[in-house]
């Protein structure tokens, strides 16, 4: 193929038929998150309704789209320095430089226009050609997520890769000084129950705003009560929540968010926060234990995953106690409390 005839341009609604021809090809679909039953209308909707933060480029050859790439900037305030990239090329044009041309354009966009410091992607471990391409453009492996997707009759493992710009701007930070009292605090017994709206709103809003909680999660101390109200009022499909009530108030909350994608429905993400006054008193253990039982005995999940800052050893030890293992480490993952934190990604495989 003559690359001089290849045009890299923004995606257009008229590209729907060509795009669908790529994603519906079994050789491509097995490396994506779609099902073979995906209908043309889904591709049309995806093209016609771009999401905020998504920057989509197409590779056109002789009037036909033969590949596409998507740079998705994270719009959460503490993650806006990062983005994700997804690439696909029609199998008739594999090995002809189309992927390289798309990746070069995407990196120019990420570096020269969006000023992203971290660009990440995920690729199934069996896709050696794609891994080689990404390594050529400076992506390095951060870890492997096990049994992350089901398709073609089997589970796939996912290789997590990232390309960093200016990591020297954010040297590793020392662990925060311990705030634990010299004497081990007394255990606190909590009632673990589903949240109640509006009864629990004030207690949860207070916890969300604490700087110590923000440091170990992705919250901001500027969060307004309307944001907490919207989150608490109604759980979206697949979100399961428990709060911990002790001493007459809510002192923690933990969630499981089960993926609604059929090929990832066996997995859920775990998130948790505990009031600092109750750190080290067993509240986190009681919440995690309740979620693990829910996942195993009721939801039949085979994978629970989470992310935790590397400078949060107590949380890491807690998760390891319940069978979570470190699968890898995201570098320059989240900014907050004046530092750029790395994060382990951990999983418990049942």
Residue pairs with C-beta under 8 A, 6 or more apart in sequence:
1 61
1 93
1 96
1 97
1 98
3 97
3 101
5 61
5 62
6 59
6 60
6 61
6 97
6 98
6 101
7 59
7 60
7 61
8 57
8 58
8 59
8 60
8 101
8 102
8 105
9 57
9 58
9 60
10 56
10 57
10 58
11 19
11 47
11 56
11 57
11 58
11 68
12 47
12 58
13 44
13 47
13 48
15 47
15 58
15 65
15 68
16 40
16 43
16 44
16 47
16 48
17 40
18 64
18 65
18 66
19 43
19 47
19 58
19 65
19 68
20 40
20 43
20 44
21 90
22 28
22 65
22 66
22 67
22 68
22 88
22 89
22 90
23 29
23 32
23 34
23 38
23 43
23 88
24 36
24 38
25 90
25 91
26 36
27 91
28 88
28 89
28 90
28 91
29 35
29 36
29 38
30 151
30 152
31 88
31 123
31 124
31 127
31 130
32 88
33 149
33 261
33 263
33 264
35 262
35 263
50 56
51 72
52 75
53 72
53 73
53 74
53 75
53 83
54 70
54 71
54 72
54 73
55 70
55 71
55 72
55 73
55 109
55 114
56 68
56 69
56 70
56 71
57 68
57 69
57 70
57 71
57 102
57 105
57 106
57 109
58 65
58 67
58 68
59 65
59 66
59 67
59 68
59 69
59 89
59 98
59 101
59 102
60 66
61 93
61 98
66 89
66 90
66 92
66 93
66 98
67 87
67 88
67 89
67 90
67 93
67 98
67 99
67 102
68 87
68 88
68 102
69 85
69 86
69 87
69 88
69 102
69 103
69 105
69 106
70 85
70 86
70 87
71 83
71 84
71 85
71 106
71 109
71 110
71 114
71 116
71 119
72 83
72 84
72 85
72 86
73 80
73 82
73 83
73 114
73 116
74 80
74 82
74 83
74 84
76 218
77 220
78 218
78 220
78 334
78 335
78 336
79 218
79 333
79 334
79 335
81 115
81 116
81 117
81 118
81 332
81 335
82 116
82 117
82 118
82 119
82 120
82 332
82 333
83 110
83 114
83 116
83 118
83 119
83 120
84 119
84 120
84 121
85 103
85 106
85 110
85 119
85 120
85 121
86 121
87 99
87 102
87 103
87 106
87 121
87 130
89 98
89 99
89 102
94 129
95 129
99 130
99 133
100 133
100 136
100 137
103 133
103 134
103 137
104 137
107 119
107 137
107 163
110 116
110 119
111 165
116 165
117 164
117 165
117 166
117 169
117 332
118 162
118 163
118 164
118 165
118 330
118 331
118 332
118 333
119 139
119 162
119 163
120 142
120 160
120 161
120 162
120 163
120 330
121 134
121 139
121 160
121 161
121 162
122 145
122 148
122 158
122 159
122 160
122 161
123 130
123 131
123 134
123 158
123 159
123 161
124 149
124 156
124 157
124 158
124 159
125 131
125 144
125 156
125 157
125 158
125 159
126 156
131 159
131 161
134 161
135 161
137 163
138 163
139 161
139 162
139 163
140 161
140 162
140 163
141 159
141 160
141 161
141 328
142 160
142 161
142 162
142 328
142 329
142 330
142 331
143 159
143 160
143 326
143 327
143 328
143 329
143 345
144 157
144 158
144 159
144 160
144 327
144 328
145 157
145 158
145 160
145 305
145 327
145 328
145 345
145 347
146 157
146 303
146 327
146 347
146 349
147 155
147 156
147 157
147 266
147 267
147 302
147 303
147 349
148 155
148 156
148 157
148 158
148 264
148 267
148 303
149 155
149 156
149 158
149 263
149 264
150 156
150 263
150 264
150 266
151 263
160 327
160 328
160 330
160 345
162 330
162 331
164 331
164 332
167 331
167 332
170 332
170 339
170 340
172 342
173 311
173 339
173 340
173 341
175 311
175 313
176 215
176 311
179 276
180 279
180 280
184 280
185 280
185 281
186 281
187 281
187 282
188 246
188 247
188 251
188 278
188 281
188 282
188 283
189 246
189 282
189 286
190 244
190 245
190 246
190 251
190 252
190 282
190 283
190 286
190 287
191 244
191 245
191 246
192 242
192 243
192 244
192 245
192 286
192 287
192 290
193 242
193 243
193 245
194 241
194 242
194 243
195 204
195 232
195 241
195 242
195 243
195 250
195 253
197 229
197 232
197 233
198 229
198 232
200 232
200 243
200 250
201 225
201 228
201 229
201 232
203 249
203 250
203 251
204 228
204 232
204 243
204 250
204 253
205 223
205 225
205 228
206 275
207 213
207 250
207 251
207 252
207 253
207 273
207 274
207 275
208 214
208 219
208 223
208 228
208 273
209 219
209 221
209 223
210 221
210 275
210 276
211 221
211 337
212 276
213 219
213 273
213 274
213 275
213 276
214 220
214 221
214 336
214 337
215 309
215 336
215 337
216 273
216 308
216 309
216 312
216 315
217 271
217 273
218 334
218 336
219 273
220 336
235 241
237 260
238 257
238 258
238 259
238 260
238 268
239 255
239 256
239 257
239 258
240 255
240 256
240 257
240 258
240 268
240 291
240 294
240 299
241 253
241 254
241 255
241 256
242 253
242 254
242 255
242 287
242 290
242 291
242 294
243 250
243 252
243 253
244 250
244 251
244 252
244 253
244 254
244 274
244 278
244 283
244 286
244 287
245 251
246 278
246 283
251 274
251 275
251 277
251 278
251 283
252 272
252 273
252 274
252 275
252 278
252 283
252 284
252 287
253 272
253 273
253 287
254 270
254 271
254 272
254 273
254 287
254 288
254 290
254 291
255 270
255 271
255 272
255 291
256 268
256 269
256 270
256 291
256 294
256 295
256 299
256 301
256 304
257 268
257 269
257 271
258 265
258 267
258 268
258 299
258 301
259 265
259 267
259 268
259 269
266 300
266 301
266 302
266 303
267 301
267 302
267 303
267 304
267 305
268 295
268 299
268 301
268 303
268 304
268 305
269 304
269 305
269 306
270 288
270 291
270 304
270 305
270 306
271 306
272 284
272 287
272 288
274 283
274 284
274 287
275 283
279 314
280 314
284 315
284 318
285 318
285 321
288 318
288 319
288 322
289 322
291 304
292 304
292 322
292 323
292 348
295 301
295 304
295 350
296 350
301 350
302 349
302 350
303 347
303 348
303 349
303 350
304 324
304 347
304 348
304 350
305 345
305 346
305 347
305 348
306 319
306 324
306 345
306 346
306 347
307 330
307 333
307 343
307 344
307 345
307 346
308 315
308 316
308 319
308 343
308 344
308 346
309 315
309 333
309 334
309 341
309 342
309 343
309 344
310 316
310 329
310 341
310 342
310 343
310 344
311 339
311 341
311 342
316 326
316 344
316 346
319 346
319 348
322 348
323 348
324 346
324 347
324 348
325 346
325 347
325 348
326 344
326 345
326 346
327 344
327 345
327 346
327 347
328 344
328 345
329 342
329 343
329 344
329 345
330 342
330 343
330 344
330 345
331 342
332 340
332 342
333 340
333 341
333 342
333 343
334 340
334 341
334 343
335 341
